[in-house]
Amino acid sequence: MSTPSGDDDLFIKAFAAFLFMLVTLIPVGFLLTPIFLIIEILIDIYESIDYHKEKRRNKKEKEKRKTQL
């Protein structure tokens, strides 16, 4: 069965697009994923530090109120 050259051309373009995706997008994803994970971890650490500072501040305020009463 012979196919028109237009179909072959379309198949070649689709295959080239697939290869382009494999060669570029997947490695870029593998490179960016650790960067985003590191950013997420740093945000969690910052929020944890902020939470503990707020907790300490509230504890000191409670102690001040107790001494004032």
C-alpha positions in Angstrom: 0.0 0.0 0.0 1.5 3.3 -1.0 0.6 6.4 0.9 0.7 9.9 -0.4 3.8 11.9 0.3 1.8 14.3 2.4 1.1 11.6 5.0 4.7 10.6 5.1 5.7 14.2 5.6 3.3 14.6 8.4 4.6 11.4 10.1 8.2 12.7 9.8 7.2 16.0 11.3 5.3 14.3 14.2 8.3 12.0 14.8 10.7 14.9 14.8 8.5 16.8 17.3 8.5 13.7 19.5 12.3 13.4 19.3 12.5 17.1 20.1 10.4 16.6 23.2 12.5 13.7 24.3 15.8 15.5 23.8 14.9 18.9 25.3 11.8 19.0 27.4 12.4 15.8 29.5 16.0 16.7 30.5 14.9 20.3 31.3 12.2 18.9 33.5 14.7 16.7 35.3 17.0 19.7 35.8 14.2 22.0 37.1 12.6 19.6 39.4 15.4 19.6 42.0 15.5 23.4 41.8 11.8 23.6 42.6 12.2 21.0 45.4 15.1 23.0 47.0 13.0 26.2 46.8 10.1 24.4 48.4 12.3 23.1 51.2 13.7 26.6 51.9 10.2 28.0 52.1 9.2 25.3 54.6 12.3 26.0 56.7 11.6 29.8 56.7 8.0 29.2 57.7 9.1 26.8 60.5 11.6 29.4 61.8 8.9 32.1 61.7 6.4 29.8 63.5 8.9 29.2 66.3 9.7 32.9 66.6 6.0 33.7 66.9 5.5 30.9 69.5 8.4 32.3 71.6 7.1 35.8 71.3 3.6 34.7 72.5 5.2 32.8 75.4 7.1 35.9 76.5 3.9 38.0 76.3 2.0 35.5 78.4 4.8 35.6 81.0 4.7 39.4 81.0 0.9 39.4 81.6 1.3 37.0 84.4 3.9 39.1 86.2 1.7 42.3 85.6 -1.3 40.7 87.3 
